[in-house]
Amino acid sequence: MSWSSQFRLTVAAFAGASLMAACGFHLRGDVAYTFPTIYVTSPAPQPIVTELKRTLDVSTGTTRLVDSPKDAAVTLEIVSVVDDKGVLSLSSGGRVSEYALTKRVSFNLRDKEGRDWMPAGEIVIRRSYTFNESEVLAREHEETRVLREMQTDAVQQIVRRLQAARKPV
């Protein structure tokens, strides 16, 4: 690589970094919560709870994930997780050509005294995918992958909402 090519590459990288800084872009960084300890629960075992616990355990700075509600300053309850699949469109022959997937997660955050740290929340995530009868196995795999991505997206949204939670007055 010649000196002029290296110079152009350096200038382009600097210009790109400057543009990203100018638009307000920044890395997520450490997560900060206003509560020292948190307990996560749900009425029934849910895969989203496992992923949420793992995310909270890894991403928390000074906040600890505890195994008992009596040791926690706040309790995050995943009230319900509902996955729904509906037909989005049909082909001219009346066969399904596209599906819509919906994941609905309801949750609340309360302290030991039962006071709400934030209003009860619900996250609704929608995705669609095309369907072809000749590729049934591939489309089933795609549906599973999309549902996993939706779950990860829901976990990230819950984590961001937990950052905004404040002690009730």
C-alpha positions as CSV (number, residue, x, y, z in Angstrom):
1,M,0.0,0.0,0.0
2,S,1.5,3.3,-1.0
3,W,1.9,6.3,1.2
4,S,-0.9,8.3,-0.5
5,S,-3.3,5.3,-0.2
6,Q,-2.5,5.1,3.6
7,F,-3.1,8.9,3.9
8,R,-6.4,8.7,2.1
9,L,-7.5,5.8,4.3
10,T,-6.5,7.7,7.5
11,V,-8.4,10.8,6.3
12,A,-11.5,8.7,5.5
13,A,-11.4,7.0,8.9
14,F,-11.0,10.3,10.7
15,A,-13.9,11.9,8.7
16,G,-16.1,8.9,9.4
17,A,-15.3,9.1,13.2
18,S,-15.9,12.8,13.1
19,L,-19.3,12.4,11.5
20,M,-20.4,9.7,14.0
21,A,-19.3,11.9,16.9
22,A,-21.2,14.9,15.4
23,C,-24.4,12.9,15.2
24,G,-24.3,12.0,18.9
25,F,-23.3,8.4,18.4
26,H,-21.6,6.7,21.3
27,L,-21.0,3.2,22.5
28,R,-23.5,1.9,25.2
29,G,-20.8,1.6,27.8
30,D,-21.6,0.4,31.4
31,V,-25.2,0.1,32.6
32,A,-26.1,2.0,35.7
33,Y,-29.1,1.4,37.8
34,T,-30.5,3.3,40.8
35,F,-31.1,0.2,42.9
36,P,-28.3,-1.9,44.6
37,T,-29.9,-5.4,44.1
38,I,-32.5,-7.0,41.9
39,Y,-34.4,-10.2,41.8
40,V,-36.0,-11.5,38.6
41,T,-39.1,-13.8,38.7
42,S,-42.0,-15.0,36.6
43,P,-45.1,-17.1,37.3
44,A,-43.8,-19.9,35.0
45,P,-40.3,-20.8,33.7
46,Q,-39.6,-18.7,30.7
47,P,-36.5,-18.7,28.4
48,I,-36.6,-14.9,28.4
49,V,-36.1,-14.9,32.2
50,T,-32.9,-16.9,31.8
51,E,-31.6,-14.5,29.2
52,L,-32.6,-11.5,31.2
53,K,-30.8,-12.8,34.3
54,R,-27.7,-13.5,32.2
55,T,-27.8,-10.0,30.7
56,L,-28.3,-8.3,34.1
57,D,-25.6,-10.4,35.7
58,V,-23.0,-9.5,33.1
59,S,-24.0,-5.9,32.4
60,T,-24.5,-4.5,35.9
61,G,-21.9,-2.3,37.4
62,T,-22.7,-1.9,41.1
63,T,-26.1,-3.6,41.0
64,R,-26.1,-7.3,41.9
65,L,-28.5,-10.0,40.8
66,V,-29.7,-11.9,43.9
67,D,-31.4,-15.3,44.3
68,S,-34.0,-14.4,46.8
69,P,-36.7,-11.6,46.8
70,K,-36.0,-10.8,50.5
71,D,-32.3,-10.0,49.6
72,A,-33.4,-7.6,46.7
73,A,-34.1,-3.9,46.8
74,V,-36.4,-4.4,43.8
75,T,-38.1,-7.3,42.1
76,L,-38.6,-7.5,38.4
77,E,-41.6,-9.7,37.6
78,I,-42.1,-10.9,34.1
79,V,-45.9,-11.2,34.2
80,S,-46.4,-12.8,30.8
81,V,-44.7,-13.6,27.6
82,V,-46.9,-14.3,24.6
83,D,-45.7,-15.3,21.1
84,D,-48.2,-15.0,18.3
85,K,-48.1,-16.0,14.7
86,G,-50.6,-14.7,12.1
87,V,-51.0,-14.7,8.3
88,L,-49.7,-11.5,6.9
89,S,-50.4,-12.1,3.2
90,L,-51.7,-14.7,0.8
91,S,-50.6,-15.6,-2.7
92,S,-53.0,-15.3,-5.7
93,G,-53.6,-19.1,-5.3
94,G,-54.8,-18.6,-1.7
95,R,-51.6,-20.0,-0.1
96,V,-49.8,-18.3,2.8
97,S,-46.8,-16.2,1.4
98,E,-45.9,-14.2,4.5
99,Y,-46.3,-14.6,8.3
100,A,-46.3,-12.0,11.0
101,L,-44.7,-12.9,14.4
102,T,-45.5,-10.9,17.5
103,K,-43.8,-11.2,21.0
104,R,-45.6,-9.4,23.9
105,V,-43.8,-9.2,27.2
106,S,-45.5,-7.6,30.3
107,F,-43.5,-6.8,33.4
108,N,-43.3,-4.6,36.5
109,L,-40.7,-3.4,38.9
110,R,-41.5,-3.1,42.6
111,D,-39.6,-2.7,45.9
112,K,-40.0,-4.8,49.1
113,E,-42.8,-2.5,50.2
114,G,-44.8,-3.1,47.0
115,R,-44.2,0.4,45.6
116,D,-43.8,0.7,41.8
117,W,-40.4,1.9,40.6
118,M,-41.9,2.4,37.2
119,P,-45.3,1.9,35.6
120,A,-46.2,-1.6,34.6
121,G,-44.7,-2.0,31.1
122,E,-45.4,-4.0,28.0
123,I,-43.0,-4.5,25.1
124,V,-44.5,-5.5,21.8
125,I,-42.1,-6.6,19.0
126,R,-43.3,-7.5,15.5
127,R,-41.4,-9.2,12.7
128,S,-42.5,-10.7,9.4
129,Y,-41.0,-13.4,7.1
130,T,-41.9,-14.9,3.8
131,F,-43.0,-18.4,3.5
132,N,-42.6,-20.9,0.7
133,E,-44.1,-24.4,0.9
134,S,-41.1,-25.9,-0.9
135,E,-38.8,-24.7,1.9
136,V,-40.8,-25.7,5.0
137,L,-37.8,-26.8,7.1
138,A,-35.8,-23.7,6.2
139,R,-38.7,-21.5,7.1
140,E,-39.3,-23.2,10.4
141,H,-35.7,-22.6,11.2
142,E,-36.0,-19.0,10.2
143,E,-39.1,-18.6,12.4
144,T,-37.2,-20.0,15.4
145,R,-34.2,-17.7,14.7
146,V,-36.5,-14.6,14.4
147,L,-38.3,-15.5,17.7
148,R,-34.9,-15.8,19.4
149,E,-33.9,-12.4,18.0
150,M,-37.2,-10.9,19.2
151,Q,-36.5,-12.3,22.7
152,T,-33.0,-10.7,22.7
153,D,-34.5,-7.4,21.5
154,A,-37.1,-7.6,24.3
155,V,-34.4,-8.2,26.9
156,Q,-32.4,-5.2,25.7
157,Q,-35.5,-3.0,25.9
158,I,-36.2,-4.1,29.4
159,V,-32.6,-3.4,30.5
160,R,-32.9,0.1,29.0
161,R,-36.2,0.7,30.8
162,L,-34.6,-0.5,34.1
163,Q,-32.0,2.2,33.7
164,A,-34.7,4.8,33.8
165,A,-36.4,3.4,36.9
166,R,-36.4,5.7,39.9
167,K,-37.3,5.2,43.5
168,P,-40.9,6.3,44.2
169,V,-41.4,9.4,46.3
